[in-house]
């Protein structure tokens, strides 16, 4: 369900694992707000050039999607198999959630 690239620090997550990470982050955020300890937002980064990556399962080119349409975190998504997250993108997604 999770594959890490030792070279770039990126992560491949199955759709179900990615959803579980986001749901878990949502729960932690609710608890932090209830306790008066809001989470710090993630750093925004801009990519210098756009790269389309192949899915590690089917080798089809993945789509690039702005997570939650407004987060500013651009993810590479294979609708059939999962999500590729570049280095530290998971942290930025969880901070946004």
N, CA, C and O atoms as a GROMACS GRO file, in nm:
protein
  388
    1UNK      N    1   0.081  -0.121   0.000
    1UNK     CA    2   0.000   0.000   0.000
    1UNK      C    3   0.085   0.127   0.000
    1UNK      O    4   0.038   0.233  -0.040
    2UNK      N    5   0.213   0.117   0.045
    2UNK     CA    6   0.303   0.232   0.047
    2UNK      C    7   0.438   0.190  -0.010
    2UNK      O    8   0.494   0.088   0.030
    3UNK      N    9   0.490   0.270  -0.104
    3UNK     CA   10   0.624   0.248  -0.160
    3UNK      C   11   0.699   0.380  -0.149
    3UNK      O   12   0.648   0.484  -0.188
    4UNK      N   13   0.821   0.375  -0.095
    4UNK     CA   14   0.902   0.495  -0.081
    4UNK      C   15   1.021   0.489  -0.176
    4UNK      O   16   1.085   0.385  -0.189
    5UNK      N   17   1.050   0.601  -0.242
    5UNK     CA   18   1.167   0.611  -0.329
    5UNK      C   19   1.285   0.660  -0.245
    5UNK      O   20   1.281   0.770  -0.189
    6UNK      N   21   1.389   0.578  -0.235
    6UNK     CA   22   1.507   0.614  -0.160
    6UNK      C   23   1.586   0.727  -0.224
    6UNK      O   24   1.663   0.795  -0.157
    7UNK      N   25   1.567   0.747  -0.355
    7UNK     CA   26   1.640   0.852  -0.426
    7UNK      C   27   1.584   0.991  -0.405
    7UNK      O   28   1.660   1.085  -0.379
    8UNK      N   29   1.452   1.005  -0.416
    8UNK     CA   30   1.392   1.140  -0.410
    8UNK      C   31   1.307   1.163  -0.285
    8UNK      O   32   1.268   1.276  -0.257
    9UNK      N   33   1.279   1.056  -0.211
    9UNK     CA   34   1.197   1.071  -0.091
    9UNK      C   35   1.048   1.075  -0.119
    9UNK      O   36   0.969   1.105  -0.030
   10UNK      N   37   1.009   1.045  -0.243
   10UNK     CA   38   0.867   1.044  -0.277
   10UNK      C   39   0.798   0.919  -0.225
   10UNK      O   40   0.864   0.822  -0.188
   11UNK      N   41   0.665   0.923  -0.223
   11UNK     CA   42   0.584   0.811  -0.175
   11UNK      C   43   0.477   0.774  -0.275
   11UNK      O   44   0.415   0.861  -0.336
   12UNK      N   45   0.455   0.644  -0.291
   12UNK     CA   46   0.341   0.593  -0.367
   12UNK      C   47   0.244   0.536  -0.264
   12UNK      O   48   0.282   0.451  -0.184
   13UNK      N   49   0.119   0.583  -0.268
   13UNK     CA   50   0.016   0.534  -0.177
   13UNK      C   51  -0.103   0.484  -0.256
   13UNK      O   52  -0.145   0.547  -0.353
   14UNK      N   53  -0.156   0.370  -0.215
   14UNK     CA   54  -0.281   0.326  -0.275
   14UNK      C   55  -0.388   0.427  -0.238
   14UNK      O   56  -0.374   0.500  -0.140
   15UNK      N   57  -0.495   0.431  -0.314
   15UNK     CA   58  -0.602   0.526  -0.288
   15UNK      C   59  -0.657   0.508  -0.147
   15UNK      O   60  -0.682   0.607  -0.077
   16UNK      N   61  -0.677   0.384  -0.104
   16UNK     CA   62  -0.733   0.359   0.029
   16UNK      C   63  -0.637   0.404   0.140
   16UNK      O   64  -0.682   0.457   0.242
   17UNK      N   65  -0.507   0.385   0.121
   17UNK     CA   66  -0.409   0.428   0.222
   17UNK      C   67  -0.404   0.581   0.228
   17UNK      O   68  -0.397   0.638   0.337
   18UNK      N   69  -0.408   0.648   0.112
   18UNK     CA   70  -0.408   0.794   0.109
   18UNK      C   71  -0.531   0.848   0.181
   18UNK      O   72  -0.520   0.941   0.260
   19UNK      N   73  -0.649   0.790   0.153
   19UNK     CA   74  -0.772   0.832   0.220
   19UNK      C   75  -0.763   0.812   0.371
   19UNK      O   76  -0.810   0.896   0.448
   20UNK      N   77  -0.701   0.702   0.414
   20UNK     CA   78  -0.685   0.675   0.557
   20UNK      C   79  -0.595   0.780   0.622
   20UNK      O   80  -0.625   0.827   0.732
   21UNK      N   81  -0.484   0.817   0.556
   21UNK     CA   82  -0.396   0.921   0.609
   21UNK      C   83  -0.473   1.053   0.624
   21UNK      O   84  -0.460   1.120   0.727
   22UNK      N   85  -0.552   1.089   0.524
   22UNK     CA   86  -0.627   1.214   0.529
   22UNK      C   87  -0.732   1.211   0.638
   22UNK      O   88  -0.750   1.310   0.709
   23UNK      N   89  -0.802   1.100   0.654
   23UNK     CA   90  -0.905   1.087   0.758
   23UNK      C   91  -0.840   1.097   0.896
   23UNK      O   92  -0.896   1.160   0.986
   24UNK      N   93  -0.725   1.036   0.912
   24UNK     CA   94  -0.654   1.040   1.039
   24UNK      C   95  -0.611   1.184   1.071
   24UNK      O   96  -0.622   1.228   1.185
   25UNK      N   97  -0.563   1.256   0.970
   25UNK     CA   98  -0.520   1.395   0.989
   25UNK      C   99  -0.640   1.481   1.028
   25UNK      O  100  -0.628   1.570   1.112
   26UNK      N  101  -0.756   1.455   0.967
   26UNK     CA  102  -0.876   1.529   0.998
   26UNK      C  103  -0.914   1.510   1.145
   26UNK      O  104  -0.952   1.605   1.212
   27UNK      N  105  -0.904   1.387   1.195
   27UNK     CA  106  -0.935   1.358   1.334
   27UNK      C  107  -0.839   1.431   1.428
   27UNK      O  108  -0.882   1.488   1.528
   28UNK      N  109  -0.708   1.429   1.396
   28UNK     CA  110  -0.610   1.498   1.479
   28UNK      C  111  -0.635   1.648   1.479
   28UNK      O  112  -0.620   1.714   1.582
   29UNK      N  113  -0.675   1.704   1.364
   29UNK     CA  114  -0.702   1.847   1.355
   29UNK      C  115  -0.820   1.884   1.444
   29UNK      O  116  -0.814   1.985   1.515
   30UNK      N  117  -0.926   1.807   1.441
   30UNK     CA  118  -1.043   1.835   1.526
   30UNK      C  119  -1.003   1.835   1.674
   30UNK      O  120  -1.046   1.922   1.750
   31UNK      N  121  -0.921   1.739   1.713
   31UNK     CA  122  -0.875   1.731   1.851
   31UNK      C  123  -0.788   1.852   1.886
   31UNK      O  124  -0.803   1.909   1.993
   32UNK      N  125  -0.698   1.890   1.796
   32UNK     CA  126  -0.611   2.006   1.820
   32UNK      C  127  -0.691   2.134   1.837
   32UNK      O  128  -0.662   2.213   1.926
   33UNK      N  129  -0.791   2.153   1.753
   33UNK     CA  130  -0.875   2.273   1.763
   33UNK      C  131  -0.952   2.271   1.893
   33UNK      O  132  -0.963   2.373   1.961
   34UNK      N  133  -1.006   2.154   1.931
   34UNK     CA  134  -1.081   2.142   2.055
   34UNK      C  135  -0.994   2.175   2.176
   34UNK      O  136  -1.042   2.230   2.275
   35UNK      N  137  -0.865   2.141   2.167
   35UNK     CA  138  -0.772   2.168   2.277
   35UNK      C  139  -0.704   2.304   2.264
   35UNK      O  140  -0.623   2.341   2.349
   36UNK      N  141  -0.737   2.380   2.157
   36UNK     CA  142  -0.678   2.512   2.136
   36UNK      C  143  -0.537   2.506   2.080
   36UNK      O  144  -0.459   2.600   2.101
   37UNK      N  145  -0.503   2.399   2.010
   37UNK     CA  146  -0.369   2.382   1.956
   37UNK      C  147  -0.377   2.359   1.805
   37UNK      O  148  -0.348   2.249   1.758
   38UNK      N  149  -0.415   2.460   1.730
   38UNK     CA  150  -0.429   2.445   1.585
   38UNK      C  151  -0.296   2.408   1.522
   38UNK      O  152  -0.191   2.458   1.562
   39UNK      N  153  -0.301   2.320   1.424
   39UNK     CA  154  -0.180   2.275   1.353
   39UNK      C  155  -0.125   2.386   1.266
   39UNK      O  156  -0.201   2.467   1.213
   40UNK      N  157   0.008   2.391   1.251
   40UNK     CA  158   0.072   2.490   1.164
   40UNK      C  159   0.052   2.451   1.018
   40UNK      O  160   0.060   2.333   0.986
   41UNK      N  161   0.025   2.546   0.930
   41UNK     CA  162   0.008   2.513   0.788
   41UNK      C  163   0.139   2.467   0.726
   41UNK      O  164   0.247   2.502   0.774
   42UNK      N  165   0.129   2.388   0.619
   42UNK     CA  166   0.248   2.338   0.549
   42UNK      C  167   0.311   2.446   0.464
   42UNK      O  168   0.247   2.545   0.429
   43UNK      N  169   0.436   2.427   0.432
   43UNK     CA  170   0.506   2.521   0.346
   43UNK      C  171   0.455   2.507   0.203
   43UNK      O  172   0.436   2.395   0.155
   44UNK      N  173   0.435   2.618   0.137
   44UNK     CA  174   0.396   2.612  -0.003
   44UNK      C  175   0.522   2.614  -0.088
   44UNK      O  176   0.612   2.695  -0.066
   45UNK      N  177   0.526   2.525  -0.184
   45UNK     CA  178   0.640   2.518  -0.273
   45UNK      C  179   0.588   2.524  -0.416
   45UNK      O  180   0.479   2.476  -0.445
   46UNK      N  181   0.667   2.580  -0.502
   46UNK     CA  182   0.629   2.582  -0.643
   46UNK      C  183   0.730   2.499  -0.720
   46UNK      O  184   0.849   2.503  -0.693
   47UNK      N  185   0.682   2.425  -0.815
   47UNK     CA  186   0.770   2.346  -0.899
   47UNK      C  187   0.818   2.432  -1.014
   47UNK      O  188   0.744   2.515  -1.067
   48UNK      N  189   0.943   2.411  -1.052
   48UNK     CA  190   0.999   2.490  -1.160
   48UNK      C  191   0.947   2.444  -1.295
   48UNK      O  192   0.930   2.526  -1.386
   49UNK      N  193   0.923   2.315  -1.310
   49UNK     CA  194   0.872   2.265  -1.438
   49UNK      C  195   0.771   2.155  -1.410
   49UNK      O  196   0.778   2.086  -1.309
   50UNK      N  197   0.678   2.140  -1.501
   50UNK     CA  198   0.574   2.039  -1.486
   50UNK      C  199   0.626   1.906  -1.541
   50UNK      O  200   0.679   1.901  -1.652
   51UNK      N  201   0.610   1.799  -1.462
   51UNK     CA  202   0.649   1.665  -1.506
   51UNK      C  203   0.528   1.574  -1.492
   51UNK      O  204   0.461   1.575  -1.389
   52UNK      N  205   0.501   1.497  -1.592
   52UNK     CA  206   0.397   1.395  -1.585
   52UNK      C  207   0.465   1.262  -1.561
   52UNK      O  208   0.558   1.226  -1.633
   53UNK      N  209   0.419   1.190  -1.462
   53UNK     CA  210   0.482   1.064  -1.422
   53UNK      C  211   0.396   0.945  -1.460
   53UNK      O  212   0.273   0.956  -1.462
   54UNK      N  213   0.458   0.831  -1.488
   54UNK     CA  214   0.380   0.710  -1.513
   54UNK      C  215   0.341   0.645  -1.380
   54UNK      O  216   0.416   0.651  -1.283
   55UNK      N  217   0.225   0.582  -1.377
   55UNK     CA  218   0.180   0.505  -1.263
   55UNK      C  219   0.275   0.388  -1.242
   55UNK      O  220   0.317   0.326  -1.340
   56UNK      N  221   0.310   0.356  -1.118
   56UNK     CA  222   0.403   0.246  -1.094
   56UNK      C  223   0.336   0.109  -1.111
   56UNK      O  224   0.405   0.007  -1.114
   57UNK      N  225   0.202   0.107  -1.121
   57UNK     CA  226   0.130  -0.019  -1.138
   57UNK      C  227   0.102  -0.047  -1.286
   57UNK      O  228   0.137  -0.154  -1.336
   58UNK      N  229   0.039   0.049  -1.357
   58UNK     CA  230  -0.004   0.025  -1.495
   58UNK      C  231   0.082   0.095  -1.600
   58UNK      O  232   0.069   0.068  -1.719
   59UNK      N  233   0.172   0.186  -1.557
   59UNK     CA  234   0.261   0.261  -1.645
   59UNK      C  235   0.191   0.366  -1.731
   59UNK      O  236   0.256   0.427  -1.815
   60UNK      N  237   0.060   0.389  -1.714
   60UNK     CA  238  -0.009   0.499  -1.782
   60UNK      C  239   0.032   0.630  -1.717
   60UNK      O  240   0.064   0.633  -1.598
   61UNK      N  241   0.030   0.738  -1.794
   61UNK     CA  242   0.062   0.869  -1.738
   61UNK      C  243  -0.046   0.911  -1.639
   61UNK      O  244  -0.165   0.896  -1.665
   62UNK      N  245  -0.003   0.964  -1.525
   62UNK     CA  246  -0.096   1.007  -1.422
   62UNK      C  247  -0.141   1.151  -1.446
   62UNK      O  248  -0.073   1.227  -1.514
   63UNK      N  249  -0.255   1.186  -1.391
   63UNK     CA  250  -0.306   1.322  -1.396
   63UNK      C  251  -0.248   1.402  -1.280
   63UNK      O  252  -0.215   1.347  -1.175
   64UNK      N  253  -0.235   1.531  -1.301
   64UNK     CA  254  -0.191   1.620  -1.194
   64UNK      C  255  -0.314   1.691  -1.140
   64UNK      O  256  -0.389   1.752  -1.216
   65UNK      N  257  -0.334   1.683  -1.008
   65UNK     CA  258  -0.453   1.741  -0.944
   65UNK      C  259  -0.414   1.824  -0.823
   65UNK      O  260  -0.329   1.785  -0.744
   66UNK      N  261  -0.477   1.939  -0.810
   66UNK     CA  262  -0.462   2.022  -0.692
   66UNK      C  263  -0.546   1.958  -0.582
   66UNK      O  264  -0.669   1.954  -0.594
   67UNK      N  265  -0.483   1.907  -0.476
   67UNK     CA  266  -0.555   1.839  -0.369
   67UNK      C  267  -0.664   1.930  -0.313
   67UNK      O  268  -0.638   2.045  -0.278
   68UNK      N  269  -0.786   1.878  -0.306
   68UNK     CA  270  -0.903   1.951  -0.254
   68UNK      C  271  -0.931   2.078  -0.334
   68UNK      O  272  -0.999   2.168  -0.284
   69UNK      N  273  -0.881   2.087  -0.454
   69UNK     CA  274  -0.903   2.197  -0.549
   69UNK      C  275  -0.840   2.330  -0.508
   69UNK      O  276  -0.820   2.415  -0.595
   70UNK      N  277  -0.809   2.352  -0.381
   70UNK     CA  278  -0.759   2.482  -0.337
   70UNK      C  279  -0.636   2.476  -0.248
   70UNK      O  280  -0.590   2.579  -0.199
   71UNK      N  281  -0.581   2.358  -0.226
   71UNK     CA  282  -0.471   2.344  -0.130
   71UNK      C  283  -0.338   2.398  -0.181
   71UNK      O  284  -0.252   2.438  -0.102
   72UNK      N  285  -0.320   2.400  -0.312
   72UNK     CA  286  -0.191   2.437  -0.369
   72UNK      C  287  -0.092   2.322  -0.374
   72UNK      O  288   0.021   2.340  -0.418
   73UNK      N  289  -0.134   2.203  -0.328
   73UNK     CA  290  -0.049   2.084  -0.331
   73UNK      C  291  -0.089   2.003  -0.455
   73UNK      O  292  -0.199   1.947  -0.460
   74UNK      N  293  -0.001   1.999  -0.553
   74UNK     CA  294  -0.030   1.930  -0.678
   74UNK      C  295   0.016   1.785  -0.668
   74UNK      O  296   0.135   1.758  -0.650
   75UNK      N  297  -0.078   1.692  -0.679
   75UNK     CA  298  -0.050   1.549  -0.667
   75UNK      C  299  -0.059   1.482  -0.803
   75UNK      O  300  -0.134   1.525  -0.890
   76UNK      N  301   0.018   1.376  -0.820
   76UNK     CA  302   0.010   1.292  -0.939
   76UNK      C  303  -0.081   1.175  -0.905
   76UNK      O  304  -0.056   1.101  -0.810
   77UNK      N  305  -0.190   1.159  -0.983
   77UNK     CA  306  -0.295   1.063  -0.948
   77UNK      C  307  -0.323   0.967  -1.063
   77UNK      O  308  -0.343   1.010  -1.177
   78UNK      N  309  -0.325   0.838  -1.031
   78UNK     CA  310  -0.377   0.736  -1.122
   78UNK      C  311  -0.514   0.698  -1.068
   78UNK      O  312  -0.525   0.648  -0.957
   79UNK      N  313  -0.618   0.722  -1.145
   79UNK     CA  314  -0.754   0.696  -1.097
   79UNK      C  315  -0.777   0.551  -1.059
   79UNK      O  316  -0.863   0.521  -0.976
   80UNK      N  317  -0.700   0.461  -1.118
   80UNK     CA  318  -0.720   0.318  -1.092
   80UNK      C  319  -0.636   0.267  -0.975
   80UNK      O  320  -0.677   0.173  -0.906
   81UNK      N  321  -0.518   0.329  -0.951
   81UNK     CA  322  -0.424   0.264  -0.860
   81UNK      C  323  -0.376   0.344  -0.741
   81UNK      O  324  -0.345   0.284  -0.637
   82UNK      N  325  -0.367   0.474  -0.749
   82UNK     CA  326  -0.319   0.547  -0.633
   82UNK      C  327  -0.261   0.683  -0.662
   82UNK      O  328  -0.289   0.744  -0.766
   83UNK      N  329  -0.179   0.730  -0.568
   83UNK     CA  330  -0.128   0.867  -0.569
   83UNK      C  331   0.023   0.866  -0.548
   83UNK      O  332   0.074   0.794  -0.462
   84UNK      N  333   0.094   0.947  -0.627
   84UNK     CA  334   0.237   0.969  -0.605
   84UNK      C  335   0.252   1.103  -0.537
   84UNK      O  336   0.199   1.204  -0.584
   85UNK      N  337   0.325   1.105  -0.426
   85UNK     CA  338   0.351   1.228  -0.352
   85UNK      C  339   0.501   1.256  -0.356
   85UNK      O  340   0.581   1.173  -0.314
   86UNK      N  341   0.539   1.372  -0.408
   86UNK     CA  342   0.678   1.412  -0.407
   86UNK      C  343   0.722   1.435  -0.262
   86UNK      O  344   0.639   1.437  -0.170
   87UNK      N  345   0.852   1.451  -0.243
   87UNK     CA  346   0.908   1.470  -0.110
   87UNK      C  347   0.833   1.577  -0.032
   87UNK      O  348   0.817   1.689  -0.080
   88UNK      N  349   0.786   1.544   0.088
   88UNK     CA  350   0.716   1.632   0.183
   88UNK      C  351   0.575   1.671   0.140
   88UNK      O  352   0.511   1.749   0.211
   89UNK      N  353   0.524   1.621   0.029
   89UNK     CA  354   0.386   1.654  -0.010
   89UNK      C  355   0.284   1.593   0.085
   89UNK      O  356   0.180   1.654   0.110
   90UNK      N  357   0.311   1.475   0.139
   90UNK     CA  358   0.217   1.416   0.234
   90UNK      C  359   0.203   1.507   0.357
   90UNK      O  360   0.093   1.527   0.407
   91UNK      N  361   0.313   1.560   0.405
   91UNK     CA  362   0.308   1.654   0.518
   91UNK      C  363   0.223   1.776   0.484
   91UNK      O  364   0.143   1.821   0.566
   92UNK      N  365   0.239   1.828   0.364
   92UNK     CA  366   0.162   1.946   0.322
   92UNK      C  367   0.014   1.914   0.308
   92UNK      O  368  -0.070   1.996   0.344
   93UNK      N  369  -0.018   1.794   0.256
   93UNK     CA  370  -0.159   1.754   0.245
   93UNK      C  371  -0.219   1.741   0.385
   93UNK      O  372  -0.329   1.792   0.409
   94UNK      N  373  -0.149   1.675   0.476
   94UNK     CA  374  -0.201   1.656   0.611
   94UNK      C  375  -0.215   1.788   0.686
   94UNK      O  376  -0.309   1.805   0.764
   95UNK      N  377  -0.122   1.882   0.664
   95UNK     CA  378  -0.134   2.013   0.725
   95UNK      C  379  -0.257   2.086   0.671
   95UNK      O  380  -0.325   2.156   0.746
   96UNK      N  381  -0.285   2.070   0.542
   96UNK     CA  382  -0.402   2.134   0.482
   96UNK      C  383  -0.531   2.074   0.538
   96UNK      O  384  -0.625   2.147   0.570
   97UNK      N  385  -0.534   1.942   0.550
   97UNK     CA  386  -0.653   1.874   0.602
   97UNK      C  387  -0.678   1.918   0.744
   97UNK      O  388  -0.773   1.872   0.807
   0.00000   0.00000   0.00000
